[in-house]
Amino acid sequence: MNRAYNFNAGPGPIPSPVLEKAQKEMFNFEQSGAAVMELSHRSSLYEQIHFQALQQLRDILSVPDEFDILFLQGGATLQFSMTAQNFLSPDKKASFVLTGSWSEKALKEASAFGSTEVHASSADNNYRSIPDVHLKGLGDDTAYVHLTANNTIFGTQWPELPDRGSQPVIIDMSSDILSRSVPWDKVDLAYAGAQKNAGMAGVTLVFIRKSMIETGNSSLPPSISYKQHAAKDSLYHTPPTGAIYITKLVTDWILDLGGLPAIEKRAEEKAGILYRTIDQSNGFYKGHADKNARSLMNVTFRLPDEKLEKMFLEEASEKGFMGLNGHRSVGGCRASIYNAVPVEHVQALQELMDNFQRKHG
Ligand code: PMP
């Protein structure tokens, strides 16, 4: 099959077995005579997919019973403001830890609804690091604190999430959900667009502590109220059925691989290959992230100059690699190595990098 070496930052690759299964079932899902996307979202066939996807996400991530899992729309971006609309009251402020462009965007969207503050930031060093934060110091006038678990653009990731204080903790896990275990005791709400590790664009996963749902603003339109979506099992209105179906198939695939422990091992192996290539290149490849803040999902690096970067990206593209250019705001190169990227594709990238250095180093 003519599949690219796909290192896109999102939407990214979907595991081939998932696409094959979807292809096989496309015209006639379970003898229904229709595709999943052609079924009513109130049909028992669809509901089976919906609730199995929820259960399998819960199983894979060991989500405690105190949390609801929701399938919402509007991407992670809608969560930036939906969290504020639900939990930011006029007498309080939302506190943000800035670790990259997506945290900045989260702050901006929340600021449209109320007071916000920057609790800590690594903007001063162009987001190479994760700041040292102490959430226990936050006062009672803080409605919640917001973090970004993995910084897709800069290639940094919290090695460990910080210990919580008494305020709710909201975490954007868009680019590392389903790649490592989540310490649920440190989290009250986590959200992630599906299009990196959990399937295709169109559905947003939200994990929310039930006790937090109860504290939400009760005068919101129901469509943006977590309480409403939770009460209706994410079937308040038509959910993105096709995207949820793909998420369900992704959870099947993860379970077949051996669940989160197998995924974590693969992620470490893949990131290890690329970071070793960078570290052993005698400075030809330079990683953007500080070593203790390196992401296991997005590996960002530069070559000695922009001309070489252009040549490298051109050669990569000719050889069937996709998505290796860095985000336009950072430049350089970025290899996103989400769950669906096979180890062999990372090895092919390592070979490309080694050969390129041999020729031009
Ligand atoms: N947060 C992070 C960390 C992201 O990487 C992205 C998308 N790349 C977003 C938020 C925005 O997600 P969406 O496009 O689903 O709104």
Boltz pocket constraint, residues with backbone or C-beta under 6 A from the ligand:
constraints:
  - pocket:
      binder: B
      contacts: [[A, 9], [A, 10], [A, 74], [A, 75], [A, 76], [A, 77], [A, 78], [A, 102], [A, 148], [A, 150], [A, 151], [A, 152], [A, 153], [A, 172], [A, 173], [A, 174], [A, 175], [A, 193]]
      max_distance: 6.0
